[in-house]
Amino acid sequence: MIDNSGRIEFTREMKSKYKILFPNMADFHFRILQKVLQSYGYDIELLTNTDMKVINEGLKHVHNDTCYPALLTIGQLLSALKSGKYDVDRTAVVMSQTGGGCRASNYIHLLRKALKNAGMGQVPVISVNLAGLEKNSGFKISIPILRRCLAALAYGDLLMLLNNQTKPYELNKGESLENTMRWIDFISEKMSQRKAFSQREIKSYFSQIVDSYAAIKVNRVPKVKVGIVGEIYVKYSALANNNLEEFLAEQGCEVMVPGLLGFMYYCLINNIEDINIYGGSKIKRSALKILLGYLGRFETFIIDAVKKVPYFTPPASVGHLKSLVEPVIGIGCKMGEGWLLTAEIMELIEHGYSNVICAQPFGCLPNHIVGKGMIRKIRALCPEANIVPIDYDPGATKVNQENRIKLMLAVAGEKLRDNPAY
């Protein structure tokens, strides 16, 4: 069905007939999200193709000046559609859309243009957004689905946190990841049965998850601790950041990556602030505050579960992040990752992850301001900060990126030798 703007709508009739493809970003989280959506009748598939065809397709159909995440996500979708694995007349694609001021809001339109140029203009493009930008009668994020999706993100955050804090010290190599995958399979199965999302279940499973990582045999010797922040896709996607977490593990580092729930929290806070300042629907503001409180409970459950094991570092609350960042940048700075990115750097430093990599697409204006632009001010407040911004782009070589990171790690290694508590 084509609407008045020429957009192909994903209709109710398509729901039972079409396969839906969506690009990967945060692997742990998205595996569980896939099961949530499948349990509601969507034949949805998470893409895992990461070969050079992805980049080549992106370069072929997306202008090189466009955001690197757009190039990769569109390239991943086009590469999959051209693989011959799918019937393009019975396949749709889905992509998130923030509706903010960064280039990400244009991904949907770039994708439609790329599909048309590739001779696949009949493929419906589904926008997942909470801003009411586009609607599809066959794909709706209802309150029950939203509750389960947020629970999936909370599980993903906890598993990512504990896997990263256990893996560098494990005595039996690979045990942490095996434990993580077992829990992903278990939670995914529960989600497919529409379970594991009530507050009682979540608190119980969070506690069991923490206990399972605490039971892994480890040798906690001093290691360089590195935090990763940046543009949301490049921060999480191994495809976009050239397997950054794997590279840091090879260098003997412990890695901390702030969770996705914090970004969701940040988006809600920004929407509420906009209504407070510029006016808007009081009903919408009330709904956003209810959702904010709901996320806050997940946040509390994660912190409480992790705190019970002394050698695990729990994440800070978003309220604490806001208080950390107030002397540095205004809360009104909300393009892209906005004030949250700066706050995450300061949170990492506070928790002992003083070595921070700011991963950003080349030419990402928001990140150049809230990431690279804040480094000098953060260093003035936190002299121990060792921060390096790394640009990711099709033209940037992996060797150059890794050499810059190695220089940062060399400084970190010297500080660790001088002070094992660093």
Secondary structure, DSSP 4 states (H G I P E B T S, - for coil): -B-TTS-B---HHHHTT-EEEE--SSHHHHHHHHHHHHTTT-EEEE----SHHHHHHHHHHS-TTS-HHHHHHHHHHHHHHTTTSS-GGGEEEEEE---SSSGGGGHHHHHHHHHHHTT-TTS-EEEE-SS-S--BTTB---HHHHHHHHHHHHHHHHHHHHHHHHGGGBSSTTHHHHHHHHHHHHHHHHHHTT-S-SHHHHHHHHHHHHHHHHTS-B------EEEEEESHHHHH-TTTTTSHHHHHHHTT-EEE---HHHHHHHHHHHHHHHHHHH---HHHHHHHHHHHHHHHHHHHHHHHHHHTSTTS-PPPPHHHHHHHHTTTS-TT--STTHHHHHHHHHHHHHTT--EEEEEEETT-HHHHHHTGGGHHHHHHH-TT-EEEEEEE-TTS-HHHHHHHHHHHHHHHHHHHHH-TT-
